[in-house]
Amino acid sequence: MPQETAESTTDAPAVLPVRVAIVDDHESVRLGVRAVCLDAGFKVVAATASVSELWVALGSERCDVIVLDLSLGDGFTVTENVQHALSLGAAVLVHSIADRVVLVREALAAGAAGVIPKSAAASAVTSAIGALARGEVLNNLEWASAIDADPEFGRAQLAQRERDVLHLYASGLPLSQVAMKLGIKVSTAKEYLDRIRAKYVEVGRPARSKVELLRRAVEDGILALDERGHAD
């Protein structure tokens, strides 16, 4: 009797929905952002009035992006709330009134990944969430205006060669190609990169990862992004 052979089928891995948490002390805002996220196919894992409540609500659940209001009235500073949110392992998207320049600057300096005003269209909000979930860097007018309008935003004082290294490395080149383009050793390029990171730490704007270095380069006008968020 001929042996039956089972058909081998290869199922494509399931694409998990983007997991979003919402922190805003206005219930109507939480409900509105939640509805927008669900319409976009995202999974809303929690919607709370404070970051402290979010910790409890999430439990062992993970999230990809936290949509965070800046004025929570919970007794914590913007920096504390952003850093507490980041410790959950998610990107932080500031969702606030665009004219609160000082608070926006503080949030960005604390590590928030970008800004979206509460006046933005629903599609802009979901587009920003999706971009951050993919590890991309936001480049929007609110971010730029918040930085340009506040002279106290701590800019790292980079030498020209350090700016050159940061520009090439943040644009996506591996360190070996950065060194080749600049005519220097890879070890020298690494030394420049270490100095760049140290200088950003000095002004309270850490840049530990390549994504954070890209963010700092965009913030300081060293690297421009096109409207699709790609390095020019």
Buried (B, 14 or more C-beta within 10 A) or exposed (E): EEEEEEEEEEEEEEEEBBBBBBBBBEEEBBEBBBEBBEEBEBBBBBBBBBBBBBBEBBEEEEBBBBBBBBEBEBEBEBBEBBBBBBEBEBBBBBBBBBEBBBBBBBBBBBBBBBBBBBEBEBEEBBBBBBBBBEEBBBBBEBBBBBBEEBEEBEBBEBEEBBBBBBBBBBBEBEBEBBBBEBEBEBEBBBBBBEBBBEBBEEBEBBBEEBBBBBBBBBBBEBBEBEEEBEBE
